Structures are given as C-alpha cells and as structure tokens.
Amino acid sequence: MSTTTSEPPRGAWAGVRVLVLSPVPTAPVTLGNRARILEVNRALRREGARTALLHYPSDEAWRTRLPRAAQAEMARQWDEVFLCPVTRPLHARPASGPDHAIDEWWDPAIGQMLDWLFRVGRYDALIVNYTWLSKALEHAPPDVLRILDTHDRFAGRRALLAAHGIAPEYFHTTEAEEAIALGRADIVWAIKEQEAEAFRRLTPRPVATLPHVEAFAPETPRRAPDGVLRLGILGGRNSINATNIRAFIREADAYLRRTLLPVEVVLAGSVCGLLERLRLPWLRMMGEVEQVDTFYEAVDVVLAPLAFSTGLKIKVGEALSRGLPVISHAHAFEGYEPSHPFHACADFAAMLRAAHRLVREPDGIAALAEASRRSAAVARAAVARTLAEAGRRAARLPPSVVIAMRFDQARPGLLAFDHALDAARYAGLRAPVLLHLSGTPEAADPAALRLLAAAARIAVEPAAGPLPPAVAEALDAETLRRESLPALLAEPHLAAWFVALPDAPPAAPVATRLGIAHAGLAHIAAAEALAPLARAFPRFLLLESGPGPETAALLRASGAERATAPLLWRGEESRLLAALRGGRPGPVAILAADAGAPGLLPILAFATGTLGRSVILFAPGGQPPSGPASGPLAIRPGSVSLAPAAAFLDPATWRGRRPAFVVEHGRPPGAGPVRELALRAGIAHLRTADPGAPEVLAIPPGPSARARGLASAALAMAAYDRAAETPPDGAAAEEFARDAGWARIWAELGRLIG
C-alpha cells in the first residue's frame, strides 16, 4: 500500500493556513491594491503557507455581474477562494458628520461568512485588508493570529484632499476611529514607515512595515530606433492620481515647449478615464491594460509624479521589482530607499530635468535601472523580515487544551471517539484545542479523523510513522504538526485531556497546568499508569459520571481532584446514542457485577415471565442463577442471553432495536456511562439492590429510579415496561449538555486563561 510521509514544507509560514479578506479581486491585476494583495499571497505561499481568499466584491465590475474569467484566474492564484455576498450599499457617504465611522461600511454578511469558515475550516491566521473591514478581526477565534494590512492611512484623508481642492471621496475617518481598527489586530502592517510611525502613535499594538515589492522579474528596456525617450505613467482611477498628473502635465508642457526634448509621455491605467480631455502632441493615452507588463514593455523610463497622496505607490514597487529605471518625486518614493538622485526629485521640475539628462546621456538609463534593482533588494529584505516575524507568531502554538488519544480510538461507534470529539468541541468554545494522535495511523477511520480535524488543530507523534493516503488527506498532511506528547506537556499549555494514557509518565517536568481524564472510559479507570501521570501535574482533575468504587481508589492513589461530569457533552456524532434512540423497544438490558448472583433470579423471572420480555444480561462471564422450572421465580426458557459488559457500548448490539429499559443490579463496574447513555437516549434506568434507596418508591417513577427491595423493583419495571413504547422527548440530552460538570470544566479553563 502506498504511503505519504507528510513531510512539512519549509519556510517561515510552513504548514500555516491563512485566510485573507479582500474587498477587491486579485485578477486581473490592473490596480495597485490588487497587485499588493496578490503579491502578499505569493510571498506567503513561497514560505509554505496554504492561503484562502474571502473576496467581498466591492469593485464596480462585480456589482451587476459575475466576472467568471477573473474568478477562474483567482482560483489558480489561491489554494481556496470564497465569495461573500454583498448585502448593503457600497461606498456610501458618511451617515453622520464629515467623516466615516470605522465600521460604517461593514457588511454583517462578512461576519456570517467568517463564522462559517472558522467553524468548518481550520485557519491559523486571518489577514484583513483595509481598516474599514477591521471588524472582521473580531470574528477570528482566540487561537488565530489577527493581522491588519492597512494599505492606506484614512485618518485625515478628507483634510488632505481639501488642501488640494479635491472633494471628499472613498473612505475617510478620524484618528479616534482608526485607532479602534488598529486595536483589533495582533499585528498591524503599514505599507511605509511614515504611516507606521503615525499608527504607532494611535495604538500599542505592534506595527511593522510591509512595503510592496514583487519577485525579481527583470525587464530589458528596448529603445525605439527613432531616438525618442518614452516616459511612462501608470495609475488607477482616483482624484489624487488625476490631480497630480494634471499638475505634472502642465509643468511638462511648458518645459517641453521650451526645450523641444524628443520624449513621449505614455499614460496608462484607469486614471485615463479622468484625463480624457488632455490633448498634447507628446502625450499618448494608452488607456487600461489587462496586463501591466504591456505598459512596462512600451516605455523606457517609469515616472512617479505624485507630490501628495496616502499610502505607498504600488506602481513604484512594480517598476523597481522589474529593474526598470524610475524617475520619482520624493513623496512618491516614500517607503522605499532611494538608490539614485532621480529616485527622490524635489518637485516636478526636477523630474523633468532628470529626464532631460537621460536624453543627453542615454547610458544613464542603465545606471538608473541598476539603482532600481538595489532599492528593490532593500525592500525585499524588509518584506522578508516582516513576514518571517509574523510567520513565527502564526506557526507558534498558543496555550491550548491538548487532547491525547490514539489513532485506533478515532473510529465512529467508539465511546472514546465520542468523548474526544465532544471534549474538543466544548473546550474549543473556551480556548484553543490541539488534538495529539499516537499509535498506528492505519487503525484510524478517515471519516472520524475529518471530524476531529474540524474541531481542533492536529499533532501526530513523530514515532507514528508515515500516514496512509486516506489518513493524510483527512488530516491535511501539508499543515500537520509532528510533535511528541512529552514535548507538548513540557510547554505551558492550559490543560492536557487524556482520552488515552501514555505508556509511561513524562520523564521531563510537566509545565502544562492541569491534567484531565474521565474515569467513565474503561481503559482509564483500569489503568495503573493514571496515578503516576496525575502526580506529574500541578493539578489533575478526574471526571466521573457518578460515584463508583473504582474511582475512589484512583483518587486515593493519584491525589487527583474529583469532579462529576457526563462522559459526553452533546453526543451529536455518537453512533451509539443514535442506535439507542432508534428502533423499537426490544429486550431489557441488565447490568450485573456477577451473572450468577442469586439476587438476579427474581429480577430475571419478573422481566421474562410477568413482563414477557427477553433479557440481555451484561456481565463479566459466568451463568445466570438457576431457578425452578415453574412458579414466580421461573425464568422463561430461551429468554436470557449473556453478553460481555462492554457489548452494551457497541452500536451493533442495538441495531434495529433499543432496550425497553435498563436495570443495574448492585454496583457493576463501568455502569456510570451506561446510565448516562440510557438517560440521554430517553431509556428508563433502574438501580436495584441499592441499600441507599428510599423505603417507598414513587409511582410512576422518574426516568431514573433506585429500588431497595424486589417489590419496589417490580413496580418500577412494570411502569417502565408500559412506558417503553413512548418515544423519548430529548429533554434529558439537553439537560446533560447543561450539566454542572461541564460548567465546572468551563470555569476551570476560564481560570487558566486568565
């Protein structure tokens, strides 16, 4: 049989699942913000991350139709792509006052989509693009790293526009509102250091600079033989770009009329739609381009004529990444390190003088291109540092509840699996959960593993060896952790919840603060290894469904604390519960410590004779007590079958039928889980031969009753027999889910968290 070793990918983000929320598509790459988001995705994937895009389509092209070609291209760019419906008006003006509240453009549909994705998927980091979508960070679970990629500073944007005669547009807010957005993140990414400094004044959250730079894709400018130097400007459709370009064109027109330089200015991008009235002999409108390289291949030198703006000029980063010569206004080059005087021209006139010099000295074009490559290398180093630090945080396990189980327990129908899944789901509402698997991977059921992987992060014991393909697929081997249980226990995790006990107690000191195990699992209650394991922890909580003699012995030996709690929380995936709830009432289930106990004789005789029921006697070996062939103590021939005690917990035992009711005689070991499961399934439960039971039995008895003598037991059995055909109402299951024992665990985790 073929296997896969699940060897993790290398890089700072190796094995990390990242969910990215974007209000713009990443195809086609015709605008700077699209290029920025796509390049961050590419960088993360190069470092080993698995990336998913949640696209909230706010761009105009997506408002009335579904651009299927773009959607298909995005599916090739990302590991997963999800589309969120728009349920509110887009890009509205401020509802109250001159500026937007930070959540004024928030769409509740985004939150609902995120809640669903985090519930059915497993992500280690959430990256939200733009502060006006920062409320999305509140929907990330506590173990998810929350990153805000700001792109722009929106506080003060209205005043900036007004200072240049531009009416307010797009999103603009106040510093107080922007501080709310920043405070929701674990890490804030600013696109340039100037904005990072402004953000640091608003928030105590760590702020890192992540400029835009792409993988080196060298372009070789090919000068046209006509001797004309072609200068290119590429920009998106917004008033800041249009205002700056108009000012530059005015300056250039006067300069070129005076000098008659052999140059052509090529203008491209959606900004052309705002500049259609410009008609000059040296100006060529290229318009929108599907591929930006179409523009870059058409020019000799890239211009960045922006004297004012917000954010970083993505087009500068694109040109630098391609090793193209760039003449830039000093403001437009903010966020990059100039490597040539032409990268930081003081004004538009200085930019035109730089172009004039390149006309006179064409060899300077190659030197300027080399300077661009140096500036790009500095930016790439900054990006690598910022991503590496964030990757280390995303890959780091937060203090978690570690659930330890074996592969062979990951099988539907096993009570250990039901317990592990419920423990993961319940604890996951309070804290991060890591499920550790050891043993033989081939013994697991892939369907069970998929349920577990949806409820918790997964770590596999390194000694478990290679994973079969079906297991690797179920556990998503590319994002799988390989860590030993002792190594996890040596970390300051919140708790370790044992569904399976280790072969030996930890040799190294245990830093995990609380140990938990449930004595209702037979292999836990009977294990000699529990006591030394419990003593290795600062505190150990031994759970039990109800008091039992075996638990008392364990508590004395281990020094653990006792807590009464059901074995299951909701049991929604339990095949055993489904079997007990299904089918028509069948035999009476009787649990006994000794199949031949004389006190069983009248119970068996009444169930088989008076009630006419068949009986399954669950006991550890032996034969039922013998009685007379006739009379009130006669057992109806062929009506009693023997089964091991563990068979009650096998769903196959109850295929097509369920117990009419359950009788517990004496104190058989392992009766606690049976009692719980019966009551959850709406099956009446009776404890007989109980010296602590009341003298008089209430009639009709409740769903669970205790009987001291035979008369009381017979009355209860007769009442349960008459009610056996009544369908269960499910109230008991809800009552168990709200049990005070689960509340105790909730409180314990709350204290550990903080």
N, C-alpha and C positions, 0 to 999 in steps of 0.2 A: 504494500500500500504506500502511495506517495505521501510525503510529509513536507511541511514547511517549518523552518526553524524560527520564524517570527523575529529575525534579527532586526533591531530597530534602526531606522535611518539616522544618519549623523547630522549634526548641526545644532545651533542654539535652540531651535524650535522643534527638535526631533520628537516625533510622536505626539505633538500637541495639536489638538483640534481647535481651530479658530473660527468663530462666527463673526462676519463683518456686515454691519448695517450701513447701507449707502443709499442716499436719495437720488443718485444718478447712475445710469448704466455704465458699464466698462467697455462697451462696444456700441458703435465704432468709437475709436479714440480720437475724437475731434475737438475735445475741450481739455483744458489743463487739469480740472478736477478729476476727470475720468482717467487721465494718464496717471495722476498721483495715486488713486485708489488701486488701479491695476498694478502699478509698479510695487506698491507695498505688498500686494498679494504675491507677485512673482518673487519678491525678496523672501517672504515668509516660506514659500514653497521650496525655494533653494535651500533654506535652512532646515528642511524636514517637516514643516507643518502641513496639516491637512486643512484646507481652507474652504469655508462655505460662505456664500454671498446671500444676504437677505436684501433684495432690491425693493425699495419703496419708490415707485416710479413717479417722481415729481417733475421730470422734464416734459416739456410741451409735446414732444413727439410721441410720448406714451399715454397722453391724456384721452385720445379718441380711438386709438388702435393699438394692437399688439405687434410691435416690430419683430417678427419672428426670426429674421436673419440675425438681428442683434442678439436675441435671446439664445439662438443656437451658438453663436460665437462665444457668448459668456459661459455657456455650458462647457465649452472647450477650455476656457481660461481658469475655471474654478473646479474643485472637486465636487461641490454641490452648489446648486443655485435654487433659491426660493423667491417667489414673487409675492409681495404683500399687497392686498387690495387697498386702494385709496378710498377713504370714506368721508372725507371732509374737503372743503375748498382749499386749493393750494395757493401758497404765496400771498396770503391776504395781508392787507394793510393793518397797522396796529389797531386793536379794538378799543383801546383806551389810552390816551396820552400820546406823546410824539414818538415813542419807541415801543418795540415789541417786548412783551414778557417772554422769558426764555422758553416757556412751553406753549407759546401761542400757536405754533404750527404743528404741535403734537397731534398725532392721529392715534386714538385708542386701538385701532386695528393693529398697529405695530406691536403694542404691548401684548395683545392677544396672540399674535403670531409668535412672538418671542417666548411667551409662556408655553406654548405648544411645542416649539422646537426644543426648549430646555427640558421639557417633560419627556419627549420621545427620543431625543438625541443625547449626545454627551459631548459637551464643549468645555475646553479649559480656559478660553479667553474670548471676550467679546470686545470688538473694536467698533466704536461708533464714530461715524464721520459727521462732523459739524456739531457745534454746541446746541443748535436748536433741535437736535434729536437726542440730546443727552439724557432725557427721561428714560430712554431705553435701558440705560445702565442700571436703573432701579429694578429691572426685571431679571437681572442676572442672579443666579443662585450664589450663596456665600463663598463657594469654592471656585468661582470663576473670576479670573483676572479681568478687571474692567478698564479699558483703555479708551480715552477720548482723543481722536485725531482732529484737531481744531480747524485746520486748513487756513482759517482767517480769524482775525480779531474783529468781533462785531460790536463791541462796546465803543462808542464814539464814532461809529461809522457815519451816522447822519450828519454830525458836525463836519467831518472830513469832506463829505460830498458837498455840503452847503458852502464850505470855504472855496470851492472851485465852481460854484454856480450850478451844481447838479442837484436836482430834486431827489428826495429820499427814494431808494429803490431796494428791492430784495429784502434782506433781513438786517435790522439794526436794533441794538439794545443798549442797556446801561451796564456799568461795571458791576453794580449790585446783582443784576440778573445773570451776567456772565459768570460771576463768582459761584452762583448756585450750580451752574452747569459743570464748572471745574471741580466743585466739591463732590460730585457724584462719582468721580473716576478714582481708580487706584493709581493710574499713571496718566499724565496729560502730555500729548505730543504737540509741540509747537512747530510750525513749518520753518521758522527762522528765529535766531537768537533774540532779535529785537522784540518779537512778540512773546518769546519765552520769559523775558525779563518782566514784561507787563503782566503776564499771567502769574508769575511768582509773587507779585505784589497783591494779588487777589486771592490766592489760595495757599494753604500749607501743603497741599498735595505735591508729590514730586513732578516736576515739569522737565521734560527732555526735549531736545531739538532733533527733529527728523526732517531734514531738507529733502527736496525732490531731486533724485538723480537716478539714472537708469543704467542698466548693464552696458558696458562699453560697446558701442556699435559704430565703428569709425566710418565716416563719410569722406570720400575723396572729392573735394570740390573740383569741378572741371570748368575752367574759364572758357566762355564762348570765344570764338576766334574774332569776334567783332571788336574786342578791346573794351567793351562796356562792363563796368563793375556792377553786379546785381546785388542790391541790398534788400534783405527780406524782413518783413514784419508779419508775425502770425499772432492773432488774438481772437478771443471769444467775444460774443455779443454782450457787452455791458457798457454803461456810460463812462466808467473810469477809463477803460481802454480807448473808447471813441474820443473822449476829451483830450487825452494825452496825445493820441495820434494826430488829431486835428492841429494841435499846437506844434507838434513836430513838423507836420507838412507845411504849415505856414513858414516856419523857420527855414525849412529845406528849400522851399520855393524861392525865397529871397536869396539864399546862398547859391543855389544852382543857377539862377538867372545872372548872378554876378560873376560866377566862376566858370560856367559852362562845362562843368565836370561831366565826363562820359559815364554817367551812372543811371541805373534804373532802380526804382524802389518797387518791390513786388509786395503787395498787400494781400494776405490770405486769412481765411478763417471766417467765422460767422459775424465778426465785427464789420465785415464789408457791408452787411445789410444796413448798418447805421451810417455809412460813409459813401453812399451811392452817388451823392452829388459832386463828389470830388472828381474833377476832370483836369488832368495835367499831363503834358506830353511825356514826362519822365516817370509817371506813376502808372503801374499796371495792376488792375484788380483781378486777382486770381480766384476770389470767392472761397466758398467752403471746399475743403478737401476731405475725402473719405480716409485717406492715409496721410499722416503728417509728413512722411518721408517724400511724398510727391512734392511738397513745398520745399523741403530742405534740399532736395536734388536740383531744384530750379534756381537756387541762389548761391552766391559766392560768400557772402558775409551775412550774419544774422544781426539784426538791430533789436534793441530792447529800449524803446523810447518811453519810459514811464517816470515822470517826475514825482508822482504821488500815487498811492494805491494802498490796499491792505493785502496781507498775506505775502506769499512768495511767488515769483514769476515762474510758473511751471515751464514756460517756453524757454526761459534761460537755461533751466536744468536740462531740458531736452537737447538743446543745441550743444551745451557743454558735454553731455553724455556721448554725443556723436562726434566729438572732437572738432566741431566747426568753429571757425573764427567768429567771435562775438564782440560787437561794439555796444556798450550798455551805459545807460545813465546810472550814476552811483546808487540811486534809490532802487532801481530795478535789480541791481546785483546784490541787494541785501540778502543775507542768508547764505551767500557763497563767499569764498575767499578769493579776492581779485589776484590774478597772476600776471597782469599786464595793465599798464595805464589805461588802455582803451576799455577795460572792464569797469572802470569807475569814473566815467566822464562827469564833470561837474554840472553840465547843462546840455541842452540840445545842440547849441553851437559847438561845444567841444566834441560832440559825437560827429558832427558834420566835418569838422577839421580832421578827425581821425580817419573818416572815410576818404577825405581828400589826400591824406598822406598815403593811404593804401593804393590810391590811383597812381600816385607818383612813384611809389616804391612797392611794386607787386610782391616782392619777396617777403614783405612784412606779413602777408596773409598767412603763410605757413607758420611763421613765428607766433602769430596770434592764435592759430589753431592749436599749436603745441601748448600755449598758455591755457587754453580752454581745457585741454586734457589734464593739466596739472590741477586746475580748480576742481574739475570733476573728481579727481582722485581724492582730494581733501574731503569733498562732500561724501564720497562713498565710504571713507573711513568713519565719518561722523554717523552715517546711517548704520554702519555695521556695529558701532559701539551702542547706539540706542537700541537697536533690535536685539543685540546679544543680551543686554541687561533685562529688557522686557521678556525675552525668551527664557532666561533663567528663572524669572519670577513665575512665568506661566507654567513651566515644567515642574516647579517645586510643589511638593505635596503640602497642602495646608494641613493644620492639625485636624485629624479626621477620626471617625469611628471606623476602626479596622475590623472587618468581619472575616474570621478564619474558617475555611471549610475545605473539604477535599473534592476533587473532580467527581468521584463516584457518588457524592451526595447531590450533585447537580442533575437530578433526574425527576421529572414530574411524577407525582404519586408518592414521593418520599416525604415523610414529615419533616426531616431535616432540611430539605429544599424549601418547603413551605415556610418554615421558621426563618431560614436565612433571608428569603425574599421579603418577608414581612418586616424583619428587623432592618433590612436595608432601606425599605420604603419609609418606615416610620422614622428611623434615625435621620434619614435624608431630609426630612422636613425641618430638622433642627440644626444639622451640622453636615459637613462633607463626609462622604462614606467611601471607603476603599474596601473592596472585597478581595481577599487573598486566597488563591487556589493552589493546592498542593496535590501530590499523588499522581495518578495515571490519567493523562488527558483523554485517552481513548474511552475511559469509563463514563465520560460525561455525555449528556444529551444536548446537542446543539440548540434545540429549542429552549431548554431550561437556561442555558448559558446566555442566550439573547435576552431573556427576561432579566437575568441578573445584571447584565451589562447595561441595560437601560436604567437600572436603579442605582448603579454605583460605578465608580472607577474600578478597573480590574488590575490586579497584580498577580503574577504567576511565579511560583517558587522556581528559581533557576534550575534546581535539580529535577524538575518535572520533565525536562527534555523537550524535543520538538513537538509541535502541535499538529495533529491531523488536519487536513484542509478544511473540513467542516467546522472543527473547533476554532481554527484560526480565523475563519470567516465570521463566526458568531461573536468572537471576542475582538474583532478588528485588530489583527495582529500587528498592523503597522503602527498603532498607537499604544501598544501593550507595554506595561512595565514588567521588568523582571527583577524582583526583589525577594529576599528571604524574609521569613516571618521574624526571626530574631533581630534582623536589621530594622524592621519596622517597629518592633517593640522597644528598641533602643532609642527611638525618636520620641519627642514629647507629644504623642498623639493623645487625643481626648480619651479614647477607650478602645479596648480590644474585646470583641464579642465572639466567643468561641462556639461555633457550630461543630467543629472538630477540634480535638485537643492535639497539641504537638506530641511527638513521640517522647520528648524529654523536656523538662523545664528549661527556660533560657539560661545559657551559661553567663551571658553578659548582663549587667544591671538593666532592669526594665525602667524606661523613662515614661512609658505610657501610663496615664494617671489612674485608669480604672479598668479592671477586668470584669467581664460579664459572661455567664453561662447559664443555661436553663436546664435544671435537673429533670424536666419532663422528657428530654431526649434520653432514651435508654442508655446509649453509649456514653453519655456524660455522667449519668447517675452511677453507673457501674465502674467508672474509670478510676483506677488507683492514681493516675497521673494528675488528677484535678487538684488534690491537696497541695503538692509542691508547686504547681503552677500558680495557684491562688496566693500562696505565700510570697511569691516573687513580685507581686504587685503592691503598690501602696495601699490600694483598697480593691476588694473583689466582691462583686455582687452575685449571689447565687439565687437565681429565679426559680420559682416553683409554682405550679398551677394550684396546689393546695398542700397542706401539711402532710408529710409522709415520713415513715421511719428511716428510709434511706437518705432523705435529705438531712435529717437531724444528724446522722452520722457524718455526712460530708461536711456539715457546718462545724462540727466539733474538730474534725481532722484538719480543716483548712484555715479556720479562723475567718472565713468569709462572712459577709452580712447576708441576711435572708431578706428576700422581697417576694411577695406574692404577685404574680403576673401571669396572664394567659400565655400559652405557647405561641399562639398566632395573634396577629393584630386584626386584619380583615379577612385573610384567607381567600382572597379573590381568585387566586390561581390554583387553589388546592383541589386536586382531583379526588382526594379522599372525602373532603367536605361535599363536593359535587355528587359523589357516589352515595354518601349517607343521606343527602337531601332528595335524591332521585329514587325512582322505582316505588313499588308498592310495599306496604309493611310486610315483612317476612318473619323470620324466626326471632325468638327472644335471645338477646346476647347476654350471656352470664360470664362474668369475670371472677375467677377464684384463685387464691394462692395455692390451693391443693384440690385437684379434681376429685379426689376421693373423700373429702371432708364430710363427715356424717351430717353436718348441718345443712348440706346442699340437698339432701334427699327430699325433704318436704317442698323445697323451692322448685326442684325439677318435677316432682309429681304434680304440683299445683299448675305449673306452666304447661305441662304436656297433657295432663289429664283433664283438670277442670276447665282450663282455658283452651285446650286443644291446639296449642302452638307447638311447633318444633323448636328446638333449642340448639344453639351453638355454644358449647362450653369452652371458653378460652382460659387455658390453664397450662402450667409448665409440666406436661406429661401426666401419667397416671390414668386411672379409670374412674368413671363416675361411681358413686356409692351404690351398692346393691340393695334392693328393697324387695318387698313382697310382690308377687305376680298380680295381685288384685288388692282392692281396697284403696283408702285415701292416700297411702304412701306408694302406690304403684306408679312406676314410670312407664308411659306408653311406649311399647316396643318400637324401635327404629326411629324414635323422635329426637334423640340426642346425638349430636356429632361433636367430636373433640377437635380442637384446633390450637396451635401454639398461641401464646398470649400476643405475640407480635402480629398475628394474622388479622386481628381487628383493625390494624392500621394500614392494611393493604387494600387499596381500592378494588382490586379484583374480587375480594371476598364479598363485596356488596354490589357487584354488577347486576343491575336489573331488580334489585330489592334493597330494602333497608331494614334495620332492626325494628321490630314493633316497639320495643323499649329495651333498656339496658339495666341489668341487675349487677351490682357489685357486692360480692359476698366476702365479708371480712375486710381485710386490707391487702389486696393483691398488689404486688409491685407494679409500677407503671400505670396505675389506674387513673392518675390525675389527668393525663392527656386524653384518655378515653372519655372521662367525664366531661371535659371541656368540649371535645368534638361532638359528642352526642347532644349536648345542650345547644351548641352552635347550630346544629342541623335540625333543631326542633324535636329531638327524640327524648322522651322522658327517661330519667335516670333515677334508680333506687339503690340506696346503700342498705344492705341487710346485715343482721347480726352485729349491729352497731350498738355497743353498750352505752354510748353517749347520746343516743336518740331519745326524744321525749316519750313519756309513757303513752300518750294518746296521739294518734295520727290524724291530722286534719283531712277531712274528706269534702270535696275532692282534693287530692294532694296537688301541690305545685309541680312544675316541670322537674324539680329535683327534690327528692324526699329521703328521709332516713327512718328506718324501721328497726325497733329493738327486738321484737318477737315475731313469730310466724303469723299471728293473726293480723298484726299491722301490715306486715309484708304482703299478705294475701289481699287485703283490702286495696293497697296501693297498686298491686299488679293487676287486679281486676279493673280498677279505674283506668290505668294506663292502657289496658287491652281494649277497653271500649273507646278510648280517645285516639287509638292508633291510626284510624282512617282519616283523622282530621289533618289537613295539610298544615305544615309549620308556617308560622307567620313571619319569621325572620327577625322578630324583635330581639331575641336572645343574641343573635350575631352582632347587632348594633350595640347591645349592652356590653359585650365583650370588647368591642373596639374602643369603648369609652371607659374601660376598666381602670380603676385607680392604680393598678400596677403599671400600666402604660404611662399614666400621669407621673408616677414616681420616676420612671426612666426619663421622661421629658424634663423633669425638674433636675435630675442628676446631670444630664447633658447641659442644661442651662447653666448650672453652677460651674461646670468645667469650661464652658465657653467664656463665661466671664462676668 
